[in-house]
Amino acid sequence: MKKFIRSLLSGSLLVFILLALELLVIVFLQFGLENFIDNLDIIPDEKVKIVVSLILIFVRIFSYILAIIILFRVINRMEDPEFKIPWIVGLFVAPFFASMMYIIFGNHGLRKRDRIIIDATKAAYNSHFIFSEARKVEYRLETGQAIGTFNYIHNTTLLGVHRYNRIKYYKNGETCFPELIEDLKKAEHFIFMEFFIITEGELWDQIRDILIDRARAGVDVRLIYDDMGCSGTIPVSTPRKLRKEGIKCYKFHPFRPILSGAFNNRDHRKIVIIDHKYGYTGGMNLADEYANIEKRFGYWKDTMVRIEGSAINNLIVTFLQNYNLAAGMVSDYNKYLNHEYPKFEDEGSLCPFGDGPGGIDDALIGEQNYINIMNYARKTIFISTPYLVPTYSLLDALRNAALRGVKVHLILPGIPDKKMVYAVAKSHFRYLLDAGVNIYYYTPGFNHMKSIIADDELAFVGTVNFDFRSLVHHFECGVDLYKVPCCKEIREDFDEMLEQCEKVPKDFKMRLGTRLFCALFKIFFPLL
């Protein structure tokens, strides 16, 4: 109730009302005018009737021409069929409405302003990650059979692959947040934080007080959070209040009552960087349920990693990228990237990276990274994801891995947070079970963990879900890990989870009505 009341007072309700009105206008232009044309006899004056009739005929012809133009554009775009089919269906069913929606939402990439900043950002940091010839030789030896996976990340993001780092794996919020809080208290130079959700409560109260204290001590504290993700969870005045305390705080893509595909591009990243000493990333937001202080959907299972060493530079670049978008600037990368990091014992290779909607990298990096890791596997794959509404390419890679003889284990929540999405996830079970994929429910509660490990040696921990929002629309991040000691801990964590899981039976079936609903829903899911 408290969250609902705060949402009403925050102005979110007004925004959604205005958006609904805009949609109603477009719906009326499609269906209201059609009905009006069919009832022109209500106009008594013949001259007026003729003029109105001509105008409406012109509108109808215009809508069909516009729909045909957009249809050719949709067909010729270099996209998977699953993105084209919803638009093609819509253009045939409701030409004008679908045309307007395509003009507004058809481009799921960046706004022009954001592309300019992203291009300037890449130019600013690229020189810091260029390999020397000697380093290229070392790199090929270090990454071994996983070189293709790391090459892909390096070539699409222009970020570096690192060795001699120390990585700590946290298998839940109870172990992660106490250490994060202690690390924040020790900050002397800068703190960078980026989250999708921040919720008022015990955890945020502690961290907010530490940030204010460090800012007063002269530490450069920067915080960005997603405006829609935090709708109703913290006051809208939070950035203004924190800026008064010396914290550079911005909302990412502030939600305004303007129909635009850009506002579907949410900041789903989770990053904390402290003094070149520690870099955190993974699936956890700043909310009490992530630390299991509050129980919302049973036990909340999630993971993070803490990095010490040169790979922190990748996280700095990833954070500053979205900070620049939120603040409307280009940061001085030399100030943060020209740093001598300590070298730890040989702990394998790693590459933290960020992903984003089309225009930031011209590739679905999160999707392809998962596919590359699955293609690497020869023995086993363990995957945890809270949602299973993937692209066809990702779903097929999962199935093909099982058909190659790889033992694939897929863990989903036992208690879902979104029942409709959960139903759609189950609609994929039959396709995967028939190929030999083992599917499990995490019975203690909701596993928000987004991780994969192949053959116990190549892993990813991050924010990327197996759904279209993460794979196509959102800004995401994570880290690839190869033959680092914590890969053993990740595999052990999966083994512990499986002991608490219920396996989906091989003869699993959905009711006919549910199957029909999911089939219809999946047509338009790529656009949501």
Secondary structure as a PSIPRED ss2 file (coil, helix, strand):
# PSIPRED VFORMAT (PSIPRED V4.0)

   1 M C   1.000  0.000  0.000
   2 K H   0.000  1.000  0.000
   3 K H   0.000  1.000  0.000
   4 F H   0.000  1.000  0.000
   5 I H   0.000  1.000  0.000
   6 R H   0.000  1.000  0.000
   7 S H   0.000  1.000  0.000
   8 L H   0.000  1.000  0.000
   9 L H   0.000  1.000  0.000
  10 S H   0.000  1.000  0.000
  11 G C   1.000  0.000  0.000
  12 S H   0.000  1.000  0.000
  13 L H   0.000  1.000  0.000
  14 L H   0.000  1.000  0.000
  15 V H   0.000  1.000  0.000
  16 F H   0.000  1.000  0.000
  17 I H   0.000  1.000  0.000
  18 L H   0.000  1.000  0.000
  19 L H   0.000  1.000  0.000
  20 A H   0.000  1.000  0.000
  21 L H   0.000  1.000  0.000
  22 E H   0.000  1.000  0.000
  23 L H   0.000  1.000  0.000
  24 L H   0.000  1.000  0.000
  25 V H   0.000  1.000  0.000
  26 I H   0.000  1.000  0.000
  27 V H   0.000  1.000  0.000
  28 F H   0.000  1.000  0.000
  29 L H   0.000  1.000  0.000
  30 Q H   0.000  1.000  0.000
  31 F H   0.000  1.000  0.000
  32 G H   0.000  1.000  0.000
  33 L H   0.000  1.000  0.000
  34 E H   0.000  1.000  0.000
  35 N H   0.000  1.000  0.000
  36 F H   0.000  1.000  0.000
  37 I H   0.000  1.000  0.000
  38 D C   1.000  0.000  0.000
  39 N C   1.000  0.000  0.000
  40 L H   0.000  1.000  0.000
  41 D H   0.000  1.000  0.000
  42 I H   0.000  1.000  0.000
  43 I C   1.000  0.000  0.000
  44 P C   1.000  0.000  0.000
  45 D C   1.000  0.000  0.000
  46 E H   0.000  1.000  0.000
  47 K H   0.000  1.000  0.000
  48 V H   0.000  1.000  0.000
  49 K H   0.000  1.000  0.000
  50 I H   0.000  1.000  0.000
  51 V H   0.000  1.000  0.000
  52 V H   0.000  1.000  0.000
  53 S H   0.000  1.000  0.000
  54 L H   0.000  1.000  0.000
  55 I H   0.000  1.000  0.000
  56 L H   0.000  1.000  0.000
  57 I H   0.000  1.000  0.000
  58 F H   0.000  1.000  0.000
  59 V H   0.000  1.000  0.000
  60 R H   0.000  1.000  0.000
  61 I H   0.000  1.000  0.000
  62 F H   0.000  1.000  0.000
  63 S H   0.000  1.000  0.000
  64 Y H   0.000  1.000  0.000
  65 I H   0.000  1.000  0.000
  66 L H   0.000  1.000  0.000
  67 A H   0.000  1.000  0.000
  68 I H   0.000  1.000  0.000
  69 I H   0.000  1.000  0.000
  70 I H   0.000  1.000  0.000
  71 L H   0.000  1.000  0.000
  72 F H   0.000  1.000  0.000
  73 R H   0.000  1.000  0.000
  74 V H   0.000  1.000  0.000
  75 I H   0.000  1.000  0.000
  76 N H   0.000  1.000  0.000
  77 R C   1.000  0.000  0.000
  78 M C   1.000  0.000  0.000
  79 E C   1.000  0.000  0.000
  80 D C   1.000  0.000  0.000
  81 P H   0.000  1.000  0.000
  82 E H   0.000  1.000  0.000
  83 F H   0.000  1.000  0.000
  84 K H   0.000  1.000  0.000
  85 I H   0.000  1.000  0.000
  86 P H   0.000  1.000  0.000
  87 W H   0.000  1.000  0.000
  88 I H   0.000  1.000  0.000
  89 V H   0.000  1.000  0.000
  90 G H   0.000  1.000  0.000
  91 L H   0.000  1.000  0.000
  92 F H   0.000  1.000  0.000
  93 V H   0.000  1.000  0.000
  94 A C   1.000  0.000  0.000
  95 P H   0.000  1.000  0.000
  96 F H   0.000  1.000  0.000
  97 F H   0.000  1.000  0.000
  98 A H   0.000  1.000  0.000
  99 S H   0.000  1.000  0.000
 100 M H   0.000  1.000  0.000
 101 M H   0.000  1.000  0.000
 102 Y H   0.000  1.000  0.000
 103 I H   0.000  1.000  0.000
 104 I H   0.000  1.000  0.000
 105 F H   0.000  1.000  0.000
 106 G C   1.000  0.000  0.000
 107 N C   1.000  0.000  0.000
 108 H C   1.000  0.000  0.000
 109 G C   1.000  0.000  0.000
 110 L C   1.000  0.000  0.000
 111 R C   1.000  0.000  0.000
 112 K H   0.000  1.000  0.000
 113 R H   0.000  1.000  0.000
 114 D H   0.000  1.000  0.000
 115 R H   0.000  1.000  0.000
 116 I H   0.000  1.000  0.000
 117 I H   0.000  1.000  0.000
 118 I H   0.000  1.000  0.000
 119 D H   0.000  1.000  0.000
 120 A H   0.000  1.000  0.000
 121 T H   0.000  1.000  0.000
 122 K H   0.000  1.000  0.000
 123 A H   0.000  1.000  0.000
 124 A H   0.000  1.000  0.000
 125 Y H   0.000  1.000  0.000
 126 N H   0.000  1.000  0.000
 127 S H   0.000  1.000  0.000
 128 H H   0.000  1.000  0.000
 129 F H   0.000  1.000  0.000
 130 I C   1.000  0.000  0.000
 131 F C   1.000  0.000  0.000
 132 S C   1.000  0.000  0.000
 133 E H   0.000  1.000  0.000
 134 A H   0.000  1.000  0.000
 135 R H   0.000  1.000  0.000
 136 K H   0.000  1.000  0.000
 137 V H   0.000  1.000  0.000
 138 E H   0.000  1.000  0.000
 139 Y H   0.000  1.000  0.000
 140 R H   0.000  1.000  0.000
 141 L H   0.000  1.000  0.000
 142 E H   0.000  1.000  0.000
 143 T H   0.000  1.000  0.000
 144 G H   0.000  1.000  0.000
 145 Q H   0.000  1.000  0.000
 146 A H   0.000  1.000  0.000
 147 I H   0.000  1.000  0.000
 148 G H   0.000  1.000  0.000
 149 T H   0.000  1.000  0.000
 150 F H   0.000  1.000  0.000
 151 N H   0.000  1.000  0.000
 152 Y H   0.000  1.000  0.000
 153 I H   0.000  1.000  0.000
 154 H H   0.000  1.000  0.000
 155 N H   0.000  1.000  0.000
 156 T H   0.000  1.000  0.000
 157 T H   0.000  1.000  0.000
 158 L C   1.000  0.000  0.000
 159 L C   1.000  0.000  0.000
 160 G C   1.000  0.000  0.000
 161 V C   1.000  0.000  0.000
 162 H E   0.000  0.000  1.000
 163 R C   1.000  0.000  0.000
 164 Y C   1.000  0.000  0.000
 165 N C   1.000  0.000  0.000
 166 R E   0.000  0.000  1.000
 167 I E   0.000  0.000  1.000
 168 K E   0.000  0.000  1.000
 169 Y E   0.000  0.000  1.000
 170 Y E   0.000  0.000  1.000
 171 K C   1.000  0.000  0.000
 172 N C   1.000  0.000  0.000
 173 G H   0.000  1.000  0.000
 174 E H   0.000  1.000  0.000
 175 T H   0.000  1.000  0.000
 176 C H   0.000  1.000  0.000
 177 F H   0.000  1.000  0.000
 178 P H   0.000  1.000  0.000
 179 E H   0.000  1.000  0.000
 180 L H   0.000  1.000  0.000
 181 I H   0.000  1.000  0.000
 182 E H   0.000  1.000  0.000
 183 D H   0.000  1.000  0.000
 184 L H   0.000  1.000  0.000
 185 K H   0.000  1.000  0.000
 186 K C   1.000  0.000  0.000
 187 A C   1.000  0.000  0.000
 188 E C   1.000  0.000  0.000
 189 H C   1.000  0.000  0.000
 190 F E   0.000  0.000  1.000
 191 I E   0.000  0.000  1.000
 192 F E   0.000  0.000  1.000
 193 M E   0.000  0.000  1.000
 194 E E   0.000  0.000  1.000
 195 F E   0.000  0.000  1.000
 196 F C   1.000  0.000  0.000
 197 I C   1.000  0.000  0.000
 198 I E   0.000  0.000  1.000
 199 T C   1.000  0.000  0.000
 200 E C   1.000  0.000  0.000
 201 G C   1.000  0.000  0.000
 202 E H   0.000  1.000  0.000
 203 L H   0.000  1.000  0.000
 204 W H   0.000  1.000  0.000
 205 D H   0.000  1.000  0.000
 206 Q H   0.000  1.000  0.000
 207 I H   0.000  1.000  0.000
 208 R H   0.000  1.000  0.000
 209 D H   0.000  1.000  0.000
 210 I H   0.000  1.000  0.000
 211 L H   0.000  1.000  0.000
 212 I H   0.000  1.000  0.000
 213 D H   0.000  1.000  0.000
 214 R H   0.000  1.000  0.000
 215 A H   0.000  1.000  0.000
 216 R H   0.000  1.000  0.000
 217 A C   1.000  0.000  0.000
 218 G C   1.000  0.000  0.000
 219 V C   1.000  0.000  0.000
 220 D E   0.000  0.000  1.000
 221 V E   0.000  0.000  1.000
 222 R E   0.000  0.000  1.000
 223 L E   0.000  0.000  1.000
 224 I E   0.000  0.000  1.000
 225 Y E   0.000  0.000  1.000
 226 D E   0.000  0.000  1.000
 227 D C   1.000  0.000  0.000
 228 M C   1.000  0.000  0.000
 229 G C   1.000  0.000  0.000
 230 C C   1.000  0.000  0.000
 231 S C   1.000  0.000  0.000
 232 G C   1.000  0.000  0.000
 233 T C   1.000  0.000  0.000
 234 I C   1.000  0.000  0.000
 235 P C   1.000  0.000  0.000
 236 V C   1.000  0.000  0.000
 237 S C   1.000  0.000  0.000
 238 T H   0.000  1.000  0.000
 239 P H   0.000  1.000  0.000
 240 R H   0.000  1.000  0.000
 241 K H   0.000  1.000  0.000
 242 L H   0.000  1.000  0.000
 243 R H   0.000  1.000  0.000
 244 K H   0.000  1.000  0.000
 245 E C   1.000  0.000  0.000
 246 G C   1.000  0.000  0.000
 247 I C   1.000  0.000  0.000
 248 K E   0.000  0.000  1.000
 249 C E   0.000  0.000  1.000
 250 Y E   0.000  0.000  1.000
 251 K E   0.000  0.000  1.000
 252 F E   0.000  0.000  1.000
 253 H C   1.000  0.000  0.000
 254 P C   1.000  0.000  0.000
 255 F C   1.000  0.000  0.000
 256 R C   1.000  0.000  0.000
 257 P C   1.000  0.000  0.000
 258 I C   1.000  0.000  0.000
 259 L C   1.000  0.000  0.000
 260 S C   1.000  0.000  0.000
 261 G H   0.000  1.000  0.000
 262 A H   0.000  1.000  0.000
 263 F H   0.000  1.000  0.000
 264 N H   0.000  1.000  0.000
 265 N C   1.000  0.000  0.000
 266 R C   1.000  0.000  0.000
 267 D E   0.000  0.000  1.000
 268 H C   1.000  0.000  0.000
 269 R C   1.000  0.000  0.000
 270 K C   1.000  0.000  0.000
 271 I E   0.000  0.000  1.000
 272 V E   0.000  0.000  1.000
 273 I E   0.000  0.000  1.000
 274 I E   0.000  0.000  1.000
 275 D C   1.000  0.000  0.000
 276 H C   1.000  0.000  0.000
 277 K C   1.000  0.000  0.000
 278 Y E   0.000  0.000  1.000
 279 G E   0.000  0.000  1.000
 280 Y E   0.000  0.000  1.000
 281 T E   0.000  0.000  1.000
 282 G E   0.000  0.000  1.000
 283 G C   1.000  0.000  0.000
 284 M C   1.000  0.000  0.000
 285 N C   1.000  0.000  0.000
 286 L E   0.000  0.000  1.000
 287 A C   1.000  0.000  0.000
 288 D H   0.000  1.000  0.000
 289 E H   0.000  1.000  0.000
 290 Y H   0.000  1.000  0.000
 291 A H   0.000  1.000  0.000
 292 N C   1.000  0.000  0.000
 293 I C   1.000  0.000  0.000
 294 E C   1.000  0.000  0.000
 295 K C   1.000  0.000  0.000
 296 R C   1.000  0.000  0.000
 297 F C   1.000  0.000  0.000
 298 G E   0.000  0.000  1.000
 299 Y E   0.000  0.000  1.000
 300 W E   0.000  0.000  1.000
 301 K E   0.000  0.000  1.000
 302 D C   1.000  0.000  0.000
 303 T C   1.000  0.000  0.000
 304 M E   0.000  0.000  1.000
 305 V E   0.000  0.000  1.000
 306 R E   0.000  0.000  1.000
 307 I E   0.000  0.000  1.000
 308 E E   0.000  0.000  1.000
 309 G C   1.000  0.000  0.000
 310 S C   1.000  0.000  0.000
 311 A C   1.000  0.000  0.000
 312 I H   0.000  1.000  0.000
 313 N H   0.000  1.000  0.000
 314 N H   0.000  1.000  0.000
 315 L H   0.000  1.000  0.000
 316 I H   0.000  1.000  0.000
 317 V H   0.000  1.000  0.000
 318 T H   0.000  1.000  0.000
 319 F H   0.000  1.000  0.000
 320 L H   0.000  1.000  0.000
 321 Q H   0.000  1.000  0.000
 322 N H   0.000  1.000  0.000
 323 Y H   0.000  1.000  0.000
 324 N H   0.000  1.000  0.000
 325 L H   0.000  1.000  0.000
 326 A H   0.000  1.000  0.000
 327 A H   0.000  1.000  0.000
 328 G C   1.000  0.000  0.000
 329 M C   1.000  0.000  0.000
 330 V C   1.000  0.000  0.000
 331 S C   1.000  0.000  0.000
 332 D C   1.000  0.000  0.000
 333 Y H   0.000  1.000  0.000
 334 N H   0.000  1.000  0.000
 335 K H   0.000  1.000  0.000
 336 Y H   0.000  1.000  0.000
 337 L H   0.000  1.000  0.000
 338 N C   1.000  0.000  0.000
 339 H C   1.000  0.000  0.000
 340 E C   1.000  0.000  0.000
 341 Y C   1.000  0.000  0.000
 342 P C   1.000  0.000  0.000
 343 K C   1.000  0.000  0.000
 344 F C   1.000  0.000  0.000
 345 E C   1.000  0.000  0.000
 346 D C   1.000  0.000  0.000
 347 E C   1.000  0.000  0.000
 348 G C   1.000  0.000  0.000
 349 S E   0.000  0.000  1.000
 350 L E   0.000  0.000  1.000
 351 C E   0.000  0.000  1.000
 352 P E   0.000  0.000  1.000
 353 F E   0.000  0.000  1.000
 354 G E   0.000  0.000  1.000
 355 D E   0.000  0.000  1.000
 356 G C   1.000  0.000  0.000
 357 P C   1.000  0.000  0.000
 358 G C   1.000  0.000  0.000
 359 G C   1.000  0.000  0.000
 360 I C   1.000  0.000  0.000
 361 D C   1.000  0.000  0.000
 362 D C   1.000  0.000  0.000
 363 A C   1.000  0.000  0.000
 364 L C   1.000  0.000  0.000
 365 I H   0.000  1.000  0.000
 366 G H   0.000  1.000  0.000
 367 E H   0.000  1.000  0.000
 368 Q H   0.000  1.000  0.000
 369 N H   0.000  1.000  0.000
 370 Y H   0.000  1.000  0.000
 371 I H   0.000  1.000  0.000
 372 N H   0.000  1.000  0.000
 373 I H   0.000  1.000  0.000
 374 M H   0.000  1.000  0.000
 375 N H   0.000  1.000  0.000
 376 Y H   0.000  1.000  0.000
 377 A C   1.000  0.000  0.000
 378 R C   1.000  0.000  0.000
 379 K C   1.000  0.000  0.000
 380 T E   0.000  0.000  1.000
 381 I E   0.000  0.000  1.000
 382 F E   0.000  0.000  1.000
 383 I E   0.000  0.000  1.000
 384 S E   0.000  0.000  1.000
 385 T C   1.000  0.000  0.000
 386 P C   1.000  0.000  0.000
 387 Y C   1.000  0.000  0.000
 388 L E   0.000  0.000  1.000
 389 V E   0.000  0.000  1.000
 390 P C   1.000  0.000  0.000
 391 T C   1.000  0.000  0.000
 392 Y H   0.000  1.000  0.000
 393 S H   0.000  1.000  0.000
 394 L H   0.000  1.000  0.000
 395 L H   0.000  1.000  0.000
 396 D H   0.000  1.000  0.000
 397 A H   0.000  1.000  0.000
 398 L H   0.000  1.000  0.000
 399 R H   0.000  1.000  0.000
 400 N H   0.000  1.000  0.000
 401 A H   0.000  1.000  0.000
 402 A H   0.000  1.000  0.000
 403 L H   0.000  1.000  0.000
 404 R C   1.000  0.000  0.000
 405 G C   1.000  0.000  0.000
 406 V C   1.000  0.000  0.000
 407 K E   0.000  0.000  1.000
 408 V E   0.000  0.000  1.000
 409 H E   0.000  0.000  1.000
 410 L E   0.000  0.000  1.000
 411 I E   0.000  0.000  1.000
 412 L E   0.000  0.000  1.000
 413 P E   0.000  0.000  1.000
 414 G C   1.000  0.000  0.000
 415 I C   1.000  0.000  0.000
 416 P C   1.000  0.000  0.000
 417 D C   1.000  0.000  0.000
 418 K C   1.000  0.000  0.000
 419 K H   0.000  1.000  0.000
 420 M H   0.000  1.000  0.000
 421 V H   0.000  1.000  0.000
 422 Y H   0.000  1.000  0.000
 423 A H   0.000  1.000  0.000
 424 V H   0.000  1.000  0.000
 425 A H   0.000  1.000  0.000
 426 K H   0.000  1.000  0.000
 427 S C   1.000  0.000  0.000
 428 H C   1.000  0.000  0.000
 429 F H   0.000  1.000  0.000
 430 R H   0.000  1.000  0.000
 431 Y H   0.000  1.000  0.000
 432 L H   0.000  1.000  0.000
 433 L H   0.000  1.000  0.000
 434 D C   1.000  0.000  0.000
 435 A C   1.000  0.000  0.000
 436 G C   1.000  0.000  0.000
 437 V C   1.000  0.000  0.000
 438 N E   0.000  0.000  1.000
 439 I E   0.000  0.000  1.000
 440 Y E   0.000  0.000  1.000
 441 Y E   0.000  0.000  1.000
 442 Y E   0.000  0.000  1.000
 443 T C   1.000  0.000  0.000
 444 P C   1.000  0.000  0.000
 445 G E   0.000  0.000  1.000
 446 F E   0.000  0.000  1.000
 447 N E   0.000  0.000  1.000
 448 H C   1.000  0.000  0.000
 449 M C   1.000  0.000  0.000
 450 K C   1.000  0.000  0.000
 451 S E   0.000  0.000  1.000
 452 I E   0.000  0.000  1.000
 453 I E   0.000  0.000  1.000
 454 A E   0.000  0.000  1.000
 455 D C   1.000  0.000  0.000
 456 D C   1.000  0.000  0.000
 457 E C   1.000  0.000  0.000
 458 L E   0.000  0.000  1.000
 459 A E   0.000  0.000  1.000
 460 F E   0.000  0.000  1.000
 461 V E   0.000  0.000  1.000
 462 G E   0.000  0.000  1.000
 463 T C   1.000  0.000  0.000
 464 V C   1.000  0.000  0.000
 465 N C   1.000  0.000  0.000
 466 F E   0.000  0.000  1.000
 467 D E   0.000  0.000  1.000
 468 F H   0.000  1.000  0.000
 469 R H   0.000  1.000  0.000
 470 S H   0.000  1.000  0.000
 471 L H   0.000  1.000  0.000
 472 V H   0.000  1.000  0.000
 473 H H   0.000  1.000  0.000
 474 H C   1.000  0.000  0.000
 475 F E   0.000  0.000  1.000
 476 E E   0.000  0.000  1.000
 477 C E   0.000  0.000  1.000
 478 G E   0.000  0.000  1.000
 479 V E   0.000  0.000  1.000
 480 D E   0.000  0.000  1.000
 481 L E   0.000  0.000  1.000
 482 Y E   0.000  0.000  1.000
 483 K C   1.000  0.000  0.000
 484 V C   1.000  0.000  0.000
 485 P C   1.000  0.000  0.000
 486 C H   0.000  1.000  0.000
 487 C H   0.000  1.000  0.000
 488 K H   0.000  1.000  0.000
 489 E H   0.000  1.000  0.000
 490 I H   0.000  1.000  0.000
 491 R H   0.000  1.000  0.000
 492 E H   0.000  1.000  0.000
 493 D H   0.000  1.000  0.000
 494 F H   0.000  1.000  0.000
 495 D H   0.000  1.000  0.000
 496 E H   0.000  1.000  0.000
 497 M H   0.000  1.000  0.000
 498 L H   0.000  1.000  0.000
 499 E H   0.000  1.000  0.000
 500 Q C   1.000  0.000  0.000
 501 C E   0.000  0.000  1.000
 502 E E   0.000  0.000  1.000
 503 K E   0.000  0.000  1.000
 504 V C   1.000  0.000  0.000
 505 P C   1.000  0.000  0.000
 506 K C   1.000  0.000  0.000
 507 D C   1.000  0.000  0.000
 508 F C   1.000  0.000  0.000
 509 K C   1.000  0.000  0.000
 510 M C   1.000  0.000  0.000
 511 R C   1.000  0.000  0.000
 512 L H   0.000  1.000  0.000
 513 G H   0.000  1.000  0.000
 514 T H   0.000  1.000  0.000
 515 R H   0.000  1.000  0.000
 516 L H   0.000  1.000  0.000
 517 F H   0.000  1.000  0.000
 518 C H   0.000  1.000  0.000
 519 A H   0.000  1.000  0.000
 520 L H   0.000  1.000  0.000
 521 F H   0.000  1.000  0.000
 522 K H   0.000  1.000  0.000
 523 I H   0.000  1.000  0.000
 524 F H   0.000  1.000  0.000
 525 F H   0.000  1.000  0.000
 526 P H   0.000  1.000  0.000
 527 L H   0.000  1.000  0.000
 528 L C   1.000  0.000  0.000
